[in-house]
Amino acid sequence: MMSLFYNKIQASTAHRPVRDLLCAEVLGNHQLFPELMATALSMQDTSHHKACWILELVLEKDLDMLRGYLPQFCDSLPAFTHDGAIRSVSKICLFCVQRHMRDGSFLTARQLQQVTEACFDWLISGAKVASKAYAMRALYLAGKSKAWIHPELEVILTRGFPEHSPAYKGAAKEILQKIHKA
């Protein structure tokens, strides 16, 4: 039997007010978080991308809720294929790397490697521009502590520059300028 909260996820839409309402529900009742995570990480669930949309908003406000789920989250990164899910998950990866760069302990070395690999995969794959932009920003930050990342990122961004949209070019140009200043 499906829970009431799962039914709300299933019936949700991409409209921001709907996602905000479900986000507030999770933030108001942390006991809903395990179900949200389970749905987001269940790629065979036809609503998993909707759960990812909500998860992104929840974690933007309280990233610490992810701590106990980081191993499962990072292990699942290569399995995401839905464009909407990848967009949200790539943004969550950016949140994770930002936090890790601030405190140095949010991600383990293995988890940082998994996030880095997923971000590179999204950057060179057919992922949508928003996902690629979040991935390149996460990689730029991770490259501040891993010397090999910036040279690889620079090659990929430079090589891909002519074949992408103006939005991609804008994000890539911003990151390339930051790499060159570093």
N, C-alpha and C positions, 0 to 999 in steps of 0.2 A: 504494500500500500504506500502510495506516495504521500509525503508530508505536505502540509499546507505551504510551507516555505518553498519546497521544490516546485509545487504547482505555480507559485508566483514567479519563480525563475523561468519556468517553461512558458508562461503566458506573457513574460516581459517583452519589451521592444527596445530598439536602439535609442528611443527618445530619452533625452537626458533626465527629464522629470521622473520617469519610470525607474530609471537606474538609480537616481538619487534617493528615491523612496526606499528601494530595496537595500541600498547601501546604509541608509539611516537605520533600517530595521536590524541589520547585522551589527552595526556599531552600538545599538541600544541593547542587543541581546547577543553576547559573544558565543552563546551556545549554538547559534546558527552557523558560525564560521566553519566548523568541520564539514557540514553538509555542503556549504558553498564551495569549499576546497575540493571535496570529493567529486562534486558535479563538474567543476572546472577542469579537473585532471582526468576525467573519464571521457576520453576522446570518442568512444563509441556512443556516448549520450548525445542525441541530436540537439540538446540545449546547452552543451558544454561551453560553446562560444558566448552564450548569454551570461552564463555564470562567470566567465572571464571578464566580461564587461563590468559586472558588478564588483568582482574581486579587485579589479584595477582601482575603482573608486574607494573601496574599503581600505586597501593598502596605501593609497595616496594619503589617507588621513591617519592610519595607524599601521605602519609597516611592521611593528613588533608582533602583530598577530601572525605573521608568516614564519617567525622563528622556528616554531616546532614542526613546521611543514617544509622547511628548506630542502632537506634531502629528497623528499618526494617531488617537490616542485622542480628542482634542478634536474633530477633524473628524467622528468617528463618533457623537458624542453625540446628534444629532437622529435617528439611525437606530434607536436602541434602542426596542423596543416590548414585549418580553417583561417582564412584571412582575418576575420574579426577577432578570433582568439589570438592569433599571432600579434596583431596590433596591440592588444591589451597586455599580453604576456611580455612583449618587448619593452613596453613602458614599465612594467613591474621590474624587469631586469635592470632598467635604468635606475629605478628607485633603489634597488638592492646595491648596485655599484656605487651610487651616490652615498648611501649610508656607509658602505664598507670603506670608502675613501675618507669619510669623516672619522670613523671610529676604529678602523683597521681590523675589526673582529666580527662584523656582521656575517660575512661569508667565510667558509673554510677555504683553503687553497684549492681543494677539489671543486667546490661549488663555484668559485670564481672562474676556474678553468671551464666548467660546464657552461656557465653564462657566456663566457668569451667565445667558446666554440659555437654556441647557438646564435649569438649575435653575428659572427662572421658568416654562418650559414644563411641567415636571413638577408644579410647584405649582398651575398652573391647569388641568391636564389631569385625566384620570381615574386618575392614578397612585395606588398604594396609600399608606396613611398613613406607613409607614416611609420610603418614598422622598420624600414631601413633607416629612417632618421633617428628613431629611438636607439636602434642598434649601434649606429655610428657614434652617437653621443656616449653611450655606455662604453663602447670600445675606446673612445678617446680618454675617458676617465680611467678605465682599467689600465690603459697604456702608460699612465703616470707612475704606476708601480711595476709594470712588466715591460721591460725595454723593447721586447720583440714586437709588441702590438702596434705601436705607431708606424714603423716602417711598412708592415703588412697592410695596415689600414690605408696608409697613403697610396700604396700601389693600387689597391682595389678602388679607392675613390677616384684616383686620377684616370685609371683605365676605364671606369664606368661612366665618367663624367659626360662624354659626348652623346651617349645613347639614352640618357634619362631625361625626365621631365624637369621643368624649371624649379619645381619644389625640391626635387632631389638635388639639383645643382646648387640651389641656395644653401641647403643643409651641408652638402659636401664642401662647398667653398668655405663656409664658416669653420668646419672642423679642420680642413687643410690649413687655413690661416693660423688656427690655434696650434697645430702640430709644428708649423714653421717658426712660430714664436717661442716654442718650448725649448 
